[in-house]
Amino acid sequence: MNHSSNHPPTQPRGRRVSQRGMLSLVMLIVSVGALGIAMVGGAKIVHDILGTSNGTQIGVFAPIIVLGIAYGVGWLTAMVAIRVYGNLILPMLINLFMWVCLLGICYLYFEIIQRLYVQQYDIWKFFKYVVVMIAGLATLIGLHLIVEDHNLRPFSIPLIIMSMIQLGLTVHRYVFKGSEYPIYLLGDLFFLFGMSGFSVLMLAHVGLLDPLRNHFTNYFDRNSTSIRTQD
């Protein structure tokens, strides 16, 4: 007697979509999209601030807050996708985002150096330069914290080179060419010491970010364990 007609055919094994894999894919798309939006918006802000002739025309706080929200969404979803769901593609994309961010920072730094050299800026423009540079460096550090055991040392080399370029131009400006307004020296020294100090800390790898990284690792490891037990 044939019993096959009494039982419905079983579904082939191995074709069932993993809920964990699906969530990981969705988070990858969301994180890349949000981080991409934040990067493009940041480039637009840099272009507007560097390109405008009047420092009071382009706002700073509202655009940075909006882009900060987009960046926060991308950062959080990327962290969860990598640390909790074990996404293997996203770390490579985050590393690519970091190099793009570094290129943007170097471009911004170079343009700021030129404006500091010609000394044609007011206090409001200088304040915008500082805010945008801090936002760019914070973006780089935030991306660095997403990927476990990521090394920032290679990213410090271009910034150190840029700092040496600024040092040379500062010496030329105040020693060889001279300046009618020595007060501008404060702006040069602020960026010179700030960027060189940041670069040296990156190169030295002294572990200032280790407590924060360990906190994130422990938190997401607990959530990852609970999700695996549910699966």
C-alpha positions as CSV (number, residue, x, y, z in Angstrom):
1,M,0.0,0.0,0.0
2,N,1.4,3.4,-0.9
3,H,1.3,5.7,2.1
4,S,2.7,8.7,0.2
5,S,-0.7,9.8,-0.9
6,N,-1.8,10.0,2.8
7,H,0.9,12.4,3.8
8,P,1.5,15.9,2.4
9,P,4.9,16.3,0.8
10,T,7.5,17.7,3.1
11,Q,9.2,21.0,2.3
12,P,12.8,20.7,1.2
13,R,15.3,21.4,3.9
14,G,17.8,24.2,3.7
15,R,15.4,26.7,2.0
16,R,14.0,28.2,5.1
17,V,15.1,31.8,5.4
18,S,16.9,32.5,8.7
19,Q,15.3,35.3,10.6
20,R,18.7,36.2,12.0
21,G,20.2,36.5,8.5
22,M,17.2,38.6,7.3
23,L,17.5,41.0,10.2
24,S,21.2,41.3,9.6
25,L,20.6,42.1,5.9
26,V,18.0,44.7,6.8
27,M,20.3,46.4,9.3
28,L,23.1,46.4,6.7
29,I,20.9,48.3,4.2
30,V,19.6,50.7,6.9
31,S,23.1,51.4,8.3
32,V,24.8,51.9,4.9
33,G,21.9,54.1,3.8
34,A,21.9,56.3,6.9
35,L,25.7,56.6,7.0
36,G,25.8,57.4,3.3
37,I,23.2,60.2,3.8
38,A,25.2,61.6,6.7
39,M,28.4,61.6,4.6
40,V,26.8,63.3,1.6
41,G,25.1,65.9,3.9
42,G,28.4,66.5,5.7
43,A,30.2,67.1,2.4
44,K,27.4,69.6,1.5
45,I,28.0,71.5,4.8
46,V,31.7,71.6,4.2
47,H,31.2,72.9,0.7
48,D,28.8,75.6,1.9
49,I,31.0,76.8,4.7
50,L,34.2,76.9,2.7
51,G,32.5,78.4,-0.4
52,T,30.5,81.2,1.1
53,S,31.9,84.7,1.2
54,N,29.7,85.7,4.1
55,G,30.2,83.6,7.3
56,T,26.8,84.4,8.7
57,Q,24.8,83.0,5.7
58,I,25.3,79.3,6.3
59,G,24.0,77.8,9.5
60,V,25.9,75.2,11.5
61,F,23.9,73.8,14.4
62,A,20.7,72.8,12.7
63,P,22.4,70.9,9.8
64,I,24.8,69.2,12.2
65,I,21.9,68.1,14.5
66,V,20.0,66.6,11.5
67,L,23.0,64.9,10.2
68,G,23.9,63.7,13.7
69,I,20.5,61.9,13.8
70,A,21.1,60.2,10.5
71,Y,24.6,59.2,11.6
72,G,23.3,57.9,14.9
73,V,20.8,55.7,13.2
74,G,23.5,54.3,10.9
75,W,25.9,53.9,13.7
76,L,23.5,52.1,16.0
77,T,22.2,49.7,13.3
78,A,25.7,48.9,12.2
79,M,26.8,48.2,15.7
80,V,23.9,45.8,16.3
81,A,24.3,44.2,12.9
82,I,28.0,43.4,13.5
83,R,28.1,42.8,17.2
84,V,24.8,41.0,17.7
85,Y,23.9,39.5,14.3
86,G,27.5,38.8,13.2
87,N,27.3,40.6,9.8
88,L,30.6,39.9,8.0
89,I,30.1,42.4,5.1
90,L,29.4,45.5,7.1
91,P,32.9,45.8,8.8
92,M,34.5,46.1,5.3
93,L,32.0,48.8,4.3
94,I,32.6,50.6,7.6
95,N,36.3,50.6,6.9
96,L,35.6,52.1,3.5
97,F,33.4,54.8,5.1
98,M,36.3,55.6,7.4
99,W,38.7,56.1,4.5
100,V,36.2,58.4,2.8
101,C,35.7,60.3,6.0
102,L,39.5,60.6,6.4
103,L,39.8,62.0,2.9
104,G,37.1,64.5,3.7
105,I,38.9,65.6,6.9
106,C,42.2,66.0,5.0
107,Y,40.4,68.1,2.4
108,L,38.7,70.2,5.0
109,Y,42.0,70.6,6.9
110,F,43.9,71.7,3.8
111,E,41.2,74.3,3.0
112,I,41.3,75.6,6.5
113,I,45.1,75.9,6.4
114,Q,44.8,78.0,3.3
115,R,42.3,80.4,4.9
116,L,44.4,80.6,8.1
117,Y,47.4,81.5,5.9
118,V,45.8,84.4,4.0
119,Q,44.1,85.6,7.3
120,Q,40.9,86.5,5.6
121,Y,38.3,85.2,8.1
122,D,36.3,86.5,11.0
123,I,35.6,84.9,14.4
124,W,32.3,83.4,13.2
125,K,34.0,81.7,10.2
126,F,36.7,80.4,12.5
127,F,34.1,79.0,14.9
128,K,32.4,77.2,12.0
129,Y,35.8,75.7,10.9
130,V,36.3,74.4,14.4
131,V,32.8,72.9,14.7
132,V,32.9,71.1,11.4
133,M,36.4,69.7,12.0
134,I,35.3,68.4,15.4
135,A,32.3,66.8,13.8
136,G,34.4,65.1,11.2
137,L,36.9,63.8,13.8
138,A,34.0,62.6,16.0
139,T,32.5,60.8,12.9
140,L,35.9,59.0,12.3
141,I,36.2,57.9,16.0
142,G,32.6,56.7,16.0
143,L,33.1,54.5,13.0
144,H,36.3,53.2,14.6
145,L,34.4,52.0,17.6
146,I,31.9,49.9,15.5
147,V,34.5,47.4,14.3
148,E,36.2,45.2,16.9
149,D,40.0,45.4,17.1
150,H,40.1,48.1,14.6
151,N,43.5,49.9,14.3
152,L,43.5,53.7,13.8
153,R,47.3,54.1,13.3
154,P,47.2,54.1,9.5
155,F,44.6,56.9,9.6
156,S,47.0,59.1,11.6
157,I,49.7,59.3,9.0
158,P,47.9,61.6,6.5
159,L,46.8,63.9,9.4
160,I,50.4,64.1,10.7
161,I,51.6,65.0,7.2
162,M,48.9,67.7,7.0
163,S,50.0,69.1,10.4
164,M,53.6,69.3,9.2
165,I,52.4,71.2,6.1
166,Q,50.6,73.7,8.4
167,L,53.7,74.1,10.6
168,G,55.8,75.0,7.6
169,L,53.2,77.5,6.3
170,T,52.8,79.0,9.7
171,V,56.6,79.5,10.0
172,H,56.7,81.0,6.5
173,R,53.7,83.3,7.3
174,Y,55.0,84.8,10.6
175,V,58.8,84.5,10.1
176,F,59.5,85.2,6.4
177,K,56.4,87.0,5.2
178,G,55.3,88.7,8.4
179,S,51.8,89.5,9.6
180,E,50.1,92.8,10.4
181,Y,47.7,91.1,12.7
182,P,49.6,88.7,15.1
183,I,46.2,87.8,16.8
184,Y,45.7,85.4,13.9
185,L,48.5,83.3,15.3
186,L,46.1,82.0,17.9
187,G,44.0,80.4,15.2
188,D,47.0,78.8,13.6
189,L,48.2,77.4,16.9
190,F,44.8,76.2,17.9
191,F,44.5,74.0,14.8
192,L,48.2,73.1,14.7
193,F,48.3,71.8,18.3
194,G,44.8,70.3,18.1
195,M,45.3,68.3,14.9
196,S,48.8,67.3,15.6
197,G,47.9,66.2,19.2
198,F,44.9,64.2,17.8
199,S,47.1,62.5,15.2
200,V,49.8,61.6,17.7
201,L,47.3,60.0,20.0
202,M,46.0,58.0,17.1
203,L,49.5,56.9,16.2
204,A,50.6,56.1,19.8
205,H,47.5,54.0,20.4
206,V,47.5,54.6,24.1
207,G,44.1,53.1,24.6
208,L,42.0,56.1,25.6
209,L,39.0,54.6,23.8
210,D,39.4,51.1,25.3
211,P,37.0,51.6,28.3
212,L,34.3,52.8,25.9
213,R,35.0,50.0,23.4
214,N,34.9,47.4,26.2
215,H,31.6,48.8,27.5
216,F,30.1,48.4,24.0
217,T,31.6,45.0,23.5
218,N,30.3,43.6,26.9
219,Y,26.8,45.1,26.3
220,F,26.4,43.7,22.8
221,D,27.9,40.4,23.6
222,R,25.2,39.8,26.3
223,N,22.5,40.7,23.7
224,S,24.1,38.5,21.1
225,T,24.2,35.5,23.5
226,S,20.5,35.9,24.4
227,I,19.5,36.1,20.7
228,R,21.6,33.0,19.9
229,T,19.8,31.1,22.7
230,Q,16.4,32.1,21.3
231,D,17.4,30.9,17.8
